Amino acid sequence: MRTIEHWIAGLETAGSGSRTGDVFDPAQGRPQAQVRLGTAEDVDAAVSAARAAFGPWSQTSLSARVRVLFAFRELVDRHTDELARVVSLEHGKTLDDARGEVVRGREVVDFACGIPQLLKGEFSDQVSSGIDSHSFRQPLGVCAGITPFNFPVMVPMWMHPVAIACGNTFVLKPSERVPGASELVARLYAQAGLPDGVFNIVNGDKDVVDALLGHADVDAVSFVGSTPIARYVHGRASESGKRVQALGGAKNHAVVMPDADVDFAADQLVAAGYGSAGQRCMAISAVVAVGQVADQLVQAVSSRTAAITVGAGTDSAAQMGPLVSAAARDRVLDAVDAGEKDGATVVVDGRELQVPDGADGFFVGPTLLDQVTTDMSVYTEEIFGPVLVVLRVGSLDEALDLVNANPYGNGTAVFTSSGEVARSFQRRVQVGMIGVNVPIPVPMSYHSFGGWKDSLFGDHHIHGPEGVRFYTRAKVVSTRWPHVREESLAHLNFPTAT
């Protein structure tokens, strides 16, 4: 069984640690590889390599940086199927879903290839007599990324291409459950001509996270994961003086109005709720049915839910794969049990799913619960699995009150044929990303991704224009070139512009 090692200063390395962890095939329920679990010494080696590479890389011309990024972009495109297969085997999502993830990650590289335009500063002529003023942005230094299991390619690519394009160096701590894709990405960067030490990987668990958060030579930390860990990362990194963005959990709602196209909405909700077995931070997990649409909507969603084919992600017939781990599977099963005990109606029950040749896999079938209320744990907790719950309200105002009362504010959607309803909803809802008849409103790479409330800690959303601002800091310069015999205008008092 192979062992996935760290990547430091352009080389694969076992580092200083002897601990390893299992990398499972979720469809079979058994280990397929080992991953080396790093130590504080490994983090120090990676950060030292990144610090040494920062000086030369930050002074590399924009043209040279962009050439590397364009080459990397083409290599990612060429290796899409290979990356997707690694993701599918380690995460469990279907190959088509994994390919989509790679493409969405590559789109951030597309955006980063435009960094010469994105880093252009501003210039003001003659702000005072003989004085001009201009601004520009410079890289921070060594940046770290701590990323989750559910998008092994896309979420890290929300971070490192933008950071590297801006002139920073990077240390990635991917999820130890899905390390294989990051290893391949490191090799593609090297093939693209990225200098050694600009991109590094330290695999591991909390020991590696804490070492990164406390390391004096790490200047910025980006994190995506659950809300409790996001709060922890934000606090620890802020205490040690780092710039930090930490994206947390979600409970994404879709409000379905009585004037919505029910068949269209049902198709979209099933895809958004059960794609990737619900293991998406932007998955719809709560449907808010308004008024008389509820019964018809539940029937439409139910028939589609029951027809989903579940199997190994590498099976071309599968529409949904397994959960990532036995613990994730058991957590989802417990959540459904609790919902039923609390009084929810189990419309489609995925607890007894049987998958051919998948007896030991981490499978749970798509599950639909109706008559859910806001005090049930199946609503209040982030399940992160293939469970869709339906809550019933009488009006748009009630729906907005329900969504806004939730502590999360990541994504939401409204299904309606009314422009007035859509405009009111998007102005009044307290959520960072909104879809109108779009269930998963993930922004394109040239916009920024981020939620509100307990879904985001820090001042910046991720990738897009806010990503560039996060990975750089501004300078403003005032310039005068006086003539040799020019009268001095220096004063002890604060001068006014003349």
Summary of the structure (lengths in Angstrom):
residues: 498
radius of gyration: 24.8
end to end distance: 74.6
largest distance: 90.7
contacts: 1828
relative contact order: 0.14
helix: 39%
strand: 23%
